[in-house]
């Protein structure tokens, strides 16, 4: 009996095709992103973290994926605007770097500062050019409102 014949009689499972592995990896990642999205929108109470005026419609990573950022509770915020570049929204201005931001070590889990870098972004936010907007986490705001 040759070695090839022997291997054919053994119950050695074949490896999964690469396509199925990629599909399953995408599904797992999509589930992970969906869970982060639910957390982020709950933390922000459905209000844009940047302008605090409009309903949040999309999730934005503060540090871009190209700069080493990732989808996480610390790096993601809920912002107004669905599609980047199609209309004026905080998401569009953040993506185009027309609204700046800074935050402490907890980033999105703590207080953030946003400021417009262009006059158009300032008009959108309803503040003066380069004026900083302090944006604490919504549950911190709720706690201070409920205190006597």
NORJOMO-V125563 format. One record per residue. N is the residue number from 1. RES is the residue in three letters. PSI is psi as a letter, one per 30 degrees, with the letter a starting at -180 (* if undefined). OMEGA is omega in degrees with one decimal (* if undefined). Layout:
n res psi omega
N RES PSI OMEGA
N RES PSI OMEGA
//
This chain:
n res psi omega
1 UNK k -179.8
2 UNK l 179.8
3 UNK e 178.1
4 UNK e 178.5
5 UNK e 179.9
6 UNK e -179.1
7 UNK e 178.8
8 UNK f 179.6
9 UNK f -179.8
10 UNK k 178.5
11 UNK i 178.4
12 UNK j -178.6
13 UNK k 176.4
14 UNK k 175.4
15 UNK l 178.4
16 UNK k 174.9
17 UNK k -177.5
18 UNK e -178.7
19 UNK e 179.4
20 UNK e 178.0
21 UNK e 178.4
22 UNK e 179.6
23 UNK e 180.0
24 UNK e 177.5
25 UNK e 177.0
26 UNK e -179.9
27 UNK e 179.1
28 UNK e 179.1
29 UNK e 178.9
30 UNK e 176.5
31 UNK e 178.8
32 UNK e 179.8
33 UNK e 179.2
34 UNK e 178.5
35 UNK e 177.3
36 UNK e 179.8
37 UNK e 178.2
38 UNK e 179.1
39 UNK e -176.0
40 UNK e -179.6
41 UNK e 174.8
42 UNK e 179.4
43 UNK e -177.9
44 UNK f -178.8
45 UNK g 176.6
46 UNK g -179.7
47 UNK k 179.6
48 UNK k -178.4
49 UNK f -175.7
50 UNK e -174.7
51 UNK f -179.3
52 UNK g -177.5
53 UNK e -171.6
54 UNK l 178.4
55 UNK k 178.1
56 UNK k -178.6
57 UNK f -178.6
58 UNK l -178.5
59 UNK k -178.5
60 UNK k 175.0
61 UNK k -178.6
62 UNK e 174.6
63 UNK k -173.9
64 UNK l 178.6
65 UNK e 177.9
66 UNK f 178.7
67 UNK g 178.7
68 UNK g 177.5
69 UNK l 178.5
70 UNK l 177.0
71 UNK j 179.4
72 UNK l 178.6
73 UNK e -178.5
74 UNK f -170.5
75 UNK f -173.9
76 UNK k 176.3
77 UNK l 175.8
78 UNK k -177.9
79 UNK l 178.0
80 UNK l -180.0
81 UNK k -178.5
82 UNK e -175.7
83 UNK k -179.0
84 UNK k 175.1
85 UNK f -177.1
86 UNK f -180.0
87 UNK l 177.3
88 UNK k 178.9
89 UNK l 177.9
90 UNK e -179.7
91 UNK e 178.7
92 UNK e -178.3
93 UNK e 176.4
94 UNK e 179.6
95 UNK e -178.7
96 UNK g 179.9
97 UNK h 175.9
98 UNK f 169.4
99 UNK k 178.8
100 UNK l 178.7
101 UNK l 171.0
102 UNK l -179.4
103 UNK l 179.7
104 UNK a -177.5
105 UNK f 179.5
106 UNK f -179.3
107 UNK c -174.0
108 UNK f 178.2
109 UNK f 179.9
110 UNK a -179.4
111 UNK k 177.0
112 UNK l 172.4
113 UNK k 176.0
114 UNK k 175.6
115 UNK k 178.3
116 UNK k 178.4
117 UNK f 178.4
118 UNK l -179.7
119 UNK e 178.9
120 UNK e 177.8
121 UNK e 177.4
122 UNK e 177.3
123 UNK e 178.9
124 UNK e -178.5
125 UNK f -179.8
126 UNK h 178.7
127 UNK l 177.0
128 UNK l 178.8
129 UNK k 179.5
130 UNK g 175.6
131 UNK k -176.3
132 UNK k 176.8
133 UNK j 178.4
134 UNK k -174.8
135 UNK i 176.3
136 UNK l 177.3
137 UNK k -174.8
138 UNK e -179.2
139 UNK f 175.2
140 UNK e 177.3
141 UNK e -179.4
142 UNK e -179.5
143 UNK e -179.5
144 UNK e 177.9
145 UNK e -177.2
146 UNK f -179.8
147 UNK k 178.9
148 UNK * *
//
